[in-house]
């Protein structure tokens, strides 16, 4: 089992920055990919960014150049640095872990960007 706990959400003005954290615990060995997803009201959950165990990253087009995913293996934490935030970035952000096909989710953290 893997447990994921997100933190760092809140309210920010458009153009501002915010950093989300995802604390990972449990059987963290063999986690292949970590990622951040988001779900806005009335919309489907969508992938924002992922990072592999080897450090390879992938970003959705709508966040490229603005968001950065990183991981601190010593702290078992994955981060999402969000810059130049837009009102359309408002959503619940979820941390995700893929452990050889078994998917784990955190409970999510709300990010609200005011215009």
C-alpha positions in Angstrom: 0.0 0.0 0.0 1.1 3.5 -0.7 -0.3 6.6 1.0 -0.3 10.0 -0.6 -1.0 13.3 1.2 -1.2 16.5 -0.6 -0.7 19.9 0.9 0.0 23.5 -0.1 -3.3 24.5 -1.8 -5.2 27.6 -1.2 -6.2 30.9 -2.7 -3.9 32.9 -4.9 -4.3 35.8 -7.3 -3.8 35.4 -11.1 -0.2 35.7 -12.0 0.9 34.4 -8.6 2.8 31.2 -7.6 2.1 28.3 -5.4 3.9 25.1 -4.5 2.1 21.8 -3.8 3.6 18.9 -1.9 2.8 15.3 -2.0 4.1 13.2 0.9 4.6 9.6 0.0 4.6 6.8 2.6 4.0 3.0 2.8 5.5 0.6 0.3 7.1 3.1 -1.8 9.5 0.8 -3.5 8.9 0.1 -7.2 6.8 3.3 -7.7 7.4 3.7 -11.4 5.7 7.1 -12.0 4.5 9.9 -9.8 2.2 12.6 -11.1 -0.2 15.5 -10.5 -3.7 15.5 -11.9 -6.4 18.1 -11.5 -10.2 18.2 -11.7 -12.2 21.4 -12.1 -15.9 21.6 -11.3 -18.0 19.9 -14.0 -14.9 18.6 -15.8 -13.0 15.3 -16.0 -9.8 14.7 -14.1 -6.9 15.5 -16.3 -3.1 14.8 -16.1 -1.0 17.9 -15.4 2.5 16.4 -15.1 4.4 13.2 -14.4 7.8 12.2 -13.3 9.4 8.8 -13.6 11.6 7.0 -11.1 14.5 7.9 -13.5 13.5 11.6 -13.4 12.0 11.9 -16.8 9.2 14.5 -16.8 6.2 15.1 -19.0 3.8 18.1 -19.0 0.4 18.9 -20.4 0.6 21.6 -23.0 -1.5 23.9 -20.9 1.1 24.1 -18.1 4.3 23.9 -20.1 6.7 26.7 -19.1 4.6 27.5 -16.0 4.6 24.4 -13.8 7.5 22.2 -12.6 7.4 18.8 -11.0 10.2 17.6 -8.8 10.9 15.0 -6.3 13.0 14.8 -3.1 13.8 11.1 -2.6 15.3 11.7 0.8 12.0 13.2 2.0 9.8 10.9 0.0 8.0 14.0 -1.4 7.0 15.2 -4.8 6.4 18.8 -5.5 4.5 20.9 -8.0 5.7 24.4 -8.4 3.1 26.5 -10.2 3.9 29.9 -11.6 2.0 32.4 -13.6 -1.2 30.9 -12.3 -4.4 31.6 -14.3 -8.1 31.4 -13.1 -8.5 28.4 -15.4 -6.0 26.6 -13.2 -8.6 26.5 -10.4 -9.2 22.9 -9.5 -8.6 20.2 -7.0 -5.1 18.9 -7.5 -4.4 15.2 -6.8 -1.2 13.4 -6.4 -0.9 10.0 -8.1 1.5 7.1 -7.9 1.8 4.2 -10.3 3.4 1.1 -8.7 3.7 -1.4 -11.6 0.1 -0.8 -12.7 -1.4 -0.3 -9.2 -2.7 3.3 -9.0 -2.9 5.3 -5.8 -4.5 8.6 -5.3 -4.3 11.3 -2.6 -7.4 13.0 -1.4 -6.5 16.2 -3.2 -5.9 19.8 -2.4 -8.0 22.8 -3.6 -6.2 25.5 -5.6 -8.3 28.6 -6.4 -6.9 31.3 -8.6 -8.8 34.6 -8.5 -8.9 37.0 -11.4 
